[in-house]
Amino acid sequence: MRAIELNTTEEEEINRWLNAHGTPQQVALRGRIVLATAQGQSDSAVARDLEINRKTVGLWRARFAQEGINSLWEVAPGRGRKSTFGAQKIKAIVDATLQTKPKGMTQWSCRLMAKQQKVSKSTVSNIWRSHNLKPHRVKSFKLSRDVRFLEKLTDVVGLYLNPPQQALVLCVDEKSQIQALDRTQPGLPLKKGRCGTMTHDYKRNGTTTLFAALEVLQGKVVGQCYQRHRHQEFLKFLRHLEQEFPGDTPLHLVLDNYGTHKHPKVQAWLKRHPRFIPHFVPTSSSWLNLVERWFGELTSKRIRRGSFCSVADLQKAIVEFLEAWNENPRPFVWTATVQSIQEKLARCRQTLEQIQPGCTQPRKRKSKEPLSS
């Protein structure tokens, strides 16, 4: 049988479905069938590789050839209860979800949409699930408008994917304003049939700032707590890193653009210590600094559900977490290439430009900022 012909757009769309976490397994299987047959493989070979029936491969080869890429999401007719609503009703619900909002609100719920479309909430839920729609969820983002974005991106990603020989890569940053929150009443412990509890109100007992450096290769973390996060504290932490990593081994530091890291006294110290080589991520791109991922671990596993009667108690908890982490460190492996990041950001910029033209244009530089020493 002749191979299926896929254009670039269809191939990219199917690969995006395969990489998405919310894609139904049956749709992912159909996508793999189409990609394999488009490469010229026979039905028998595809069926053997995917461990499915040869007739299934032939079925979806034929359906794709006749109906196109949208057929991969359609429910094939079969036994059981037939659908109550047709394609027009399903399209109306999907379009209303994507293009409208309920009066006075920011997003639809199953019950609101069911009332508006005069269907049951389970019907709305099933349609949303089949189309991978999640109106209740939202993710935060910000596109960098740094005029040297590509230069800095290539520099930092190059450190992750191709680290320099006979050198160490350290991701350095500070987690400021960590609050020592003490719950007003003791919570109930976890038990069968009931999760642990904690009071919604709390007492603030001060804050601390954690300076941390993640060693990319092994995943070990060096950290110190300070009362403030000025350039004076950052210099103290750099001296601490010098003691933690003695010798002449070059230390490549991945840093963000916080003013503390570019203070004249910090720059002067770095010039006197040439083994410390700074690499600055683009503005509004803290996601490029891997130590931010470790800060998430610290927050979710030790701070968020903790109760601290003083700043000293909070700092002790942070040190205990650091020691426990370094007993069995787990490195965070960077896999994204510069090209894949550029392609993703280009799609995002294109969408934003359609909504608000000019919102993604680079800002003019006010002064020269160093990329590396």
LUMLUM-230107 format. One record per residue (C-alpha): x, y, z; chain; residue number from 1. Coordinates in steps of 0.001 Angstrom, whole numbers, plus 500000, padded with zeros to 6 digits. Example, Ala and Ser with C-alpha at 12.3 -4.5 7.8 and 13.67 -1.06 7.14 Angstrom:
BEGIN
<<512300, 495500, 507800>, A, 1>
<<513670, 498940, 507140>, A, 2>
//
This chain:
BEGIN
<<500000, 500000, 500000>, A, 1>
<<501253, 503493, 499156>, A, 2>
<<502749, 505520, 502028>, A, 3>
<<500771, 508388, 503555>, A, 4>
<<501977, 511836, 502550>, A, 5>
<<502432, 514214, 505490>, A, 6>
<<503208, 517908, 505169>, A, 7>
<<505456, 519674, 507678>, A, 8>
<<502560, 521254, 509578>, A, 9>
<<500759, 517932, 510052>, A, 10>
<<503945, 516174, 511177>, A, 11>
<<504733, 518919, 513728>, A, 12>
<<501159, 518836, 515043>, A, 13>
<<501202, 515059, 515547>, A, 14>
<<504585, 515232, 517306>, A, 15>
<<503214, 517968, 519573>, A, 16>
<<500307, 515686, 520515>, A, 17>
<<502695, 512835, 521264>, A, 18>
<<504818, 515037, 523546>, A, 19>
<<501841, 516545, 525410>, A, 20>
<<500950, 514952, 528758>, A, 21>
<<497202, 515373, 528288>, A, 22>
<<496851, 513612, 524927>, A, 23>
<<494583, 510517, 525197>, A, 24>
<<496429, 507254, 524650>, A, 25>
<<494213, 506233, 521748>, A, 26>
<<495005, 509498, 519939>, A, 27>
<<498728, 509032, 520618>, A, 28>
<<498565, 505503, 519193>, A, 29>
<<496836, 506743, 516038>, A, 30>
<<499500, 509428, 515677>, A, 31>
<<502292, 506837, 515906>, A, 32>
<<500535, 504731, 513272>, A, 33>
<<500324, 507691, 510879>, A, 34>
<<503967, 508721, 511423>, A, 35>
<<505186, 505164, 510876>, A, 36>
<<503153, 504610, 507721>, A, 37>
<<504262, 507999, 506386>, A, 38>
<<507838, 506679, 506521>, A, 39>
<<506895, 503902, 504134>, A, 40>
<<506572, 501016, 506601>, A, 41>
<<504134, 498243, 505798>, A, 42>
<<501028, 497567, 507877>, A, 43>
<<502569, 494358, 509213>, A, 44>
<<505787, 496098, 510268>, A, 45>
<<503902, 498913, 512028>, A, 46>
<<501597, 496428, 513760>, A, 47>
<<504575, 494408, 514948>, A, 48>
<<506459, 497464, 516262>, A, 49>
<<503426, 498911, 518083>, A, 50>
<<502135, 495475, 519194>, A, 51>
<<498668, 495969, 517704>, A, 52>
<<496506, 494263, 515105>, A, 53>
<<497388, 494776, 511437>, A, 54>
<<493754, 495646, 510664>, A, 55>
<<493964, 498553, 513107>, A, 56>
<<496895, 499980, 511162>, A, 57>
<<495012, 499640, 507898>, A, 58>
<<491909, 501253, 509378>, A, 59>
<<493695, 504423, 510528>, A, 60>
<<495832, 504610, 507402>, A, 61>
<<492639, 504712, 505348>, A, 62>
<<490801, 507137, 507660>, A, 63>
<<493717, 509571, 507672>, A, 64>
<<493996, 509427, 503884>, A, 65>
<<490290, 510188, 503507>, A, 66>
<<489552, 512622, 506362>, A, 67>
<<492902, 514156, 507309>, A, 68>
<<494556, 514899, 510632>, A, 69>
<<491366, 515800, 512521>, A, 70>
<<490140, 512233, 512159>, A, 71>
<<492720, 511108, 514751>, A, 72>
<<490648, 512763, 517508>, A, 73>
<<487278, 511423, 516378>, A, 74>
<<485603, 508518, 518127>, A, 75>
<<485196, 505623, 515735>, A, 76>
<<481695, 504123, 515585>, A, 77>
<<481351, 500931, 517569>, A, 78>
<<479221, 499043, 520014>, A, 79>
<<477747, 500598, 523123>, A, 80>
<<475652, 503645, 523789>, A, 81>
<<475636, 506083, 520880>, A, 82>
<<476488, 509744, 521352>, A, 83>
<<473529, 511933, 522244>, A, 84>
<<474997, 515109, 520725>, A, 85>
<<476335, 515570, 517229>, A, 86>
<<479455, 517249, 515921>, A, 87>
<<477780, 520675, 515754>, A, 88>
<<476930, 520668, 519461>, A, 89>
<<480425, 519528, 520374>, A, 90>
<<481907, 522277, 518202>, A, 91>
<<479641, 524864, 519826>, A, 92>
<<480827, 523868, 523313>, A, 93>
<<484487, 523901, 522265>, A, 94>
<<484157, 527278, 520530>, A, 95>
<<482312, 528775, 523521>, A, 96>
<<485071, 527539, 525834>, A, 97>
<<487843, 529023, 523712>, A, 98>
<<486252, 532256, 522536>, A, 99>
<<483869, 533431, 525269>, A, 100>
<<483741, 533991, 529021>, A, 101>
<<480836, 533797, 531458>, A, 102>
<<479387, 537148, 532513>, A, 103>
<<481501, 538789, 535197>, A, 104>
<<483968, 535866, 535374>, A, 105>
<<487306, 534886, 533882>, A, 106>
<<486759, 531231, 532918>, A, 107>
<<484098, 528587, 532431>, A, 108>
<<483339, 525756, 534835>, A, 109>
<<481642, 522501, 533838>, A, 110>
<<478384, 523518, 535536>, A, 111>
<<478316, 527029, 534033>, A, 112>
<<479006, 525708, 530541>, A, 113>
<<476450, 522905, 530974>, A, 114>
<<473794, 525425, 531988>, A, 115>
<<474633, 527741, 529114>, A, 116>
<<474658, 524946, 526503>, A, 117>
<<471729, 523026, 528094>, A, 118>
<<473638, 519757, 528533>, A, 119>
<<474846, 517818, 531561>, A, 120>
<<478087, 518709, 533337>, A, 121>
<<479450, 515221, 532617>, A, 122>
<<478947, 515862, 528895>, A, 123>
<<480954, 519083, 529122>, A, 124>
<<483623, 517304, 531148>, A, 125>
<<483928, 514525, 528573>, A, 126>
<<484159, 516992, 525678>, A, 127>
<<486797, 519075, 527442>, A, 128>
<<488800, 515958, 528273>, A, 129>
<<488663, 514636, 524708>, A, 130>
<<489856, 518017, 523349>, A, 131>
<<492448, 518494, 526107>, A, 132>
<<490783, 521693, 527368>, A, 133>
<<491446, 522813, 530957>, A, 134>
<<489836, 526227, 531568>, A, 135>
<<490471, 525979, 535337>, A, 136>
<<494249, 525925, 534850>, A, 137>
<<496602, 528789, 534022>, A, 138>
<<500384, 528966, 533773>, A, 139>
<<502575, 532007, 534279>, A, 140>
<<505074, 533179, 531660>, A, 141>
<<506970, 536207, 530422>, A, 142>
<<508846, 536614, 527160>, A, 143>
<<512251, 538204, 527423>, A, 144>
<<512777, 541423, 525485>, A, 145>
<<516529, 541382, 526008>, A, 146>
<<518306, 542632, 522859>, A, 147>
<<521076, 540075, 523527>, A, 148>
<<518654, 537255, 524229>, A, 149>
<<520024, 534782, 521673>, A, 150>
<<523635, 535470, 522643>, A, 151>
<<522983, 534877, 526344>, A, 152>
<<520690, 531908, 525699>, A, 153>
<<523339, 530184, 523572>, A, 154>
<<525983, 530877, 526200>, A, 155>
<<524036, 529383, 529121>, A, 156>
<<522509, 526417, 527253>, A, 157>
<<525975, 525627, 525900>, A, 158>
<<527233, 525309, 529477>, A, 159>
<<524479, 522801, 530260>, A, 160>
<<524669, 520671, 527116>, A, 161>
<<528420, 520883, 526523>, A, 162>
<<530127, 521822, 529815>, A, 163>
<<533780, 522903, 529565>, A, 164>
<<536479, 520361, 530364>, A, 165>
<<538332, 520576, 533691>, A, 166>
<<535832, 523110, 535056>, A, 167>
<<532696, 523257, 537198>, A, 168>
<<529362, 524869, 536336>, A, 169>
<<527540, 526443, 539286>, A, 170>
<<524014, 527880, 539083>, A, 171>
<<523924, 530674, 541654>, A, 172>
<<520999, 532718, 542937>, A, 173>
<<519332, 533910, 546122>, A, 174>
<<515901, 533017, 547459>, A, 175>
<<514937, 536129, 549348>, A, 176>
<<512192, 536897, 551842>, A, 177>
<<511709, 533324, 553064>, A, 178>
<<509166, 533793, 555823>, A, 179>
<<509337, 532070, 559203>, A, 180>
<<505610, 531367, 559587>, A, 181>
<<504275, 529847, 562786>, A, 182>
<<500770, 528342, 562698>, A, 183>
<<498429, 529612, 565394>, A, 184>
<<497386, 526075, 566386>, A, 185>
<<499017, 522670, 565957>, A, 186>
<<497745, 520697, 562951>, A, 187>
<<496293, 517201, 563020>, A, 188>
<<498612, 514419, 561808>, A, 189>
<<498094, 512306, 558709>, A, 190>
<<496081, 509132, 559181>, A, 191>
<<494096, 506652, 557096>, A, 192>
<<491189, 508381, 555406>, A, 193>
<<492330, 511885, 556369>, A, 194>
<<495122, 514125, 555158>, A, 195>
<<497212, 516193, 557523>, A, 196>
<<495802, 519572, 558511>, A, 197>
<<497189, 523019, 559285>, A, 198>
<<495535, 526298, 560246>, A, 199>
<<494900, 528870, 557537>, A, 200>
<<496242, 531707, 559698>, A, 201>
<<499770, 532188, 560961>, A, 202>
<<502157, 534484, 562789>, A, 203>
<<505098, 536072, 560982>, A, 204>
<<508383, 535722, 562833>, A, 205>
<<510762, 537378, 560374>, A, 206>
<<512483, 536463, 557117>, A, 207>
<<515790, 535124, 555870>, A, 208>
<<517581, 535009, 552512>, A, 209>
<<519230, 531867, 551165>, A, 210>
<<522160, 532157, 548780>, A, 211>
<<522653, 528846, 546980>, A, 212>
<<524896, 527366, 544288>, A, 213>
<<523885, 524193, 542454>, A, 214>
<<526764, 522144, 541042>, A, 215>
<<525242, 521031, 537742>, A, 216>
<<527166, 517785, 537169>, A, 217>
<<526573, 516078, 540536>, A, 218>
<<523565, 518034, 541799>, A, 219>
<<525155, 519063, 545101>, A, 220>
<<524095, 522387, 546601>, A, 221>
<<526111, 524867, 548662>, A, 222>
<<524011, 527346, 550604>, A, 223>
<<524189, 529993, 553305>, A, 224>
<<521479, 532065, 554978>, A, 225>
<<521821, 535812, 555480>, A, 226>
<<519587, 538494, 556936>, A, 227>
<<519711, 540625, 553774>, A, 228>
<<520546, 540151, 550088>, A, 229>
<<522824, 543073, 549199>, A, 230>
<<526128, 542970, 547338>, A, 231>
<<527914, 542649, 550687>, A, 232>
<<526183, 539328, 551381>, A, 233>
<<526784, 538160, 547811>, A, 234>
<<530512, 538841, 548195>, A, 235>
<<530528, 536805, 551413>, A, 236>
<<528884, 533938, 549551>, A, 237>
<<531430, 534132, 546724>, A, 238>
<<534219, 533857, 549296>, A, 239>
<<532401, 530870, 550770>, A, 240>
<<532308, 529231, 547317>, A, 241>
<<536037, 529845, 547006>, A, 242>
<<536541, 527830, 550200>, A, 243>
<<534100, 525086, 549163>, A, 244>
<<535835, 524628, 545791>, A, 245>
<<539546, 525156, 546506>, A, 246>
<<542289, 525019, 543899>, A, 247>
<<542571, 526509, 540446>, A, 248>
<<539574, 524783, 538827>, A, 249>
<<537586, 527356, 536807>, A, 250>
<<534095, 528000, 538178>, A, 251>
<<531461, 529046, 535629>, A, 252>
<<528674, 530907, 537462>, A, 253>
<<525189, 531087, 535919>, A, 254>
<<523571, 534268, 537287>, A, 255>
<<520471, 536371, 536695>, A, 256>
<<520484, 540142, 536134>, A, 257>
<<519742, 541208, 539721>, A, 258>
<<521605, 544401, 540575>, A, 259>
<<523553, 542708, 543367>, A, 260>
<<525323, 540444, 540855>, A, 261>
<<526473, 543419, 538734>, A, 262>
<<527496, 545761, 541536>, A, 263>
<<530857, 547481, 540834>, A, 264>
<<532438, 545921, 543934>, A, 265>
<<531266, 542465, 542836>, A, 266>
<<532659, 543040, 539336>, A, 267>
<<535957, 544209, 540839>, A, 268>
<<536142, 541071, 543019>, A, 269>
<<535499, 538859, 540005>, A, 270>
<<538335, 540543, 538086>, A, 271>
<<540685, 539809, 540981>, A, 272>
<<539543, 536148, 540934>, A, 273>
<<539629, 535123, 537263>, A, 274>
<<538703, 531499, 538023>, A, 275>
<<535137, 532784, 538662>, A, 276>
<<533575, 533233, 535208>, A, 277>
<<530036, 534772, 535264>, A, 278>
<<527400, 533948, 532637>, A, 279>
<<524222, 536047, 532770>, A, 280>
<<520866, 534645, 531647>, A, 281>
<<518631, 536946, 529559>, A, 282>
<<516329, 539297, 531442>, A, 283>
<<513001, 537774, 532506>, A, 284>
<<514454, 534290, 531963>, A, 285>
<<515018, 532921, 535457>, A, 286>
<<513800, 529533, 534155>, A, 287>
<<517243, 529177, 532550>, A, 288>
<<518889, 529014, 535976>, A, 289>
<<518701, 525422, 537224>, A, 290>
<<519029, 526426, 540873>, A, 291>
<<515468, 527779, 540610>, A, 292>
<<514355, 524173, 540157>, A, 293>
<<516080, 523264, 543405>, A, 294>
<<514423, 526204, 545171>, A, 295>
<<511108, 524621, 544159>, A, 296>
<<512147, 521387, 545873>, A, 297>
<<513074, 523289, 549029>, A, 298>
<<509753, 525144, 549083>, A, 299>
<<507499, 522169, 548448>, A, 300>
<<509296, 519624, 550633>, A, 301>
<<510389, 521685, 553646>, A, 302>
<<509150, 525280, 553848>, A, 303>
<<505544, 525408, 552636>, A, 304>
<<504158, 522968, 555201>, A, 305>
<<506591, 523819, 557975>, A, 306>
<<505946, 525821, 561142>, A, 307>
<<508769, 528002, 562446>, A, 308>
<<508723, 529900, 565719>, A, 309>
<<511769, 532016, 564809>, A, 310>
<<514173, 532857, 561998>, A, 311>
<<516791, 530645, 563630>, A, 312>
<<514320, 527752, 563522>, A, 313>
<<513727, 528394, 559805>, A, 314>
<<517435, 528565, 559038>, A, 315>
<<518011, 525307, 560915>, A, 316>
<<515328, 523624, 558801>, A, 317>
<<516954, 524896, 555597>, A, 318>
<<520367, 523584, 556685>, A, 319>
<<518845, 520193, 557525>, A, 320>
<<517269, 520018, 554067>, A, 321>
<<520584, 520954, 552462>, A, 322>
<<522434, 518218, 554349>, A, 323>
<<519787, 515616, 553507>, A, 324>
<<519852, 516607, 549831>, A, 325>
<<523658, 516394, 549593>, A, 326>
<<523684, 512898, 551101>, A, 327>
<<522055, 511655, 547905>, A, 328>
<<522133, 514537, 545388>, A, 329>
<<520070, 514342, 542211>, A, 330>
<<521255, 516452, 539264>, A, 331>
<<518715, 518233, 537094>, A, 332>
<<519464, 517254, 533491>, A, 333>
<<518951, 519978, 530889>, A, 334>
<<517691, 518607, 527549>, A, 335>
<<516284, 521587, 525589>, A, 336>
<<518427, 522873, 522728>, A, 337>
<<518741, 526480, 521613>, A, 338>
<<516828, 525659, 518430>, A, 339>
<<513901, 524032, 520250>, A, 340>
<<513664, 526983, 522664>, A, 341>
<<513715, 529480, 519788>, A, 342>
<<510969, 527608, 517934>, A, 343>
<<508741, 527521, 521015>, A, 344>
<<509287, 531205, 521783>, A, 345>
<<508684, 532151, 518137>, A, 346>
<<505255, 530503, 518249>, A, 347>
<<504478, 532322, 521492>, A, 348>
<<505611, 535688, 520092>, A, 349>
<<503521, 535195, 516986>, A, 350>
<<500423, 534571, 519085>, A, 351>
<<501099, 537567, 521352>, A, 352>
<<501727, 539882, 518397>, A, 353>
<<498301, 538986, 517056>, A, 354>
<<496742, 539996, 520366>, A, 355>
<<498842, 543115, 521044>, A, 356>
<<501223, 544245, 518283>, A, 357>
<<504609, 545454, 519502>, A, 358>
<<504401, 543858, 522962>, A, 359>
<<507346, 541515, 522313>, A, 360>
<<509738, 544010, 520713>, A, 361>
<<513179, 544202, 522412>, A, 362>
<<513796, 547104, 524747>, A, 363>
<<516579, 549560, 524058>, A, 364>
<<519615, 549049, 526258>, A, 365>
<<520314, 551822, 528729>, A, 366>
<<523869, 550725, 529422>, A, 367>
<<526279, 547994, 528532>, A, 368>
<<525937, 544881, 530633>, A, 369>
<<528612, 542179, 530779>, A, 370>
<<527883, 538716, 529436>, A, 371>
<<530930, 537108, 530942>, A, 372>
<<534274, 538092, 532285>, A, 373>
//
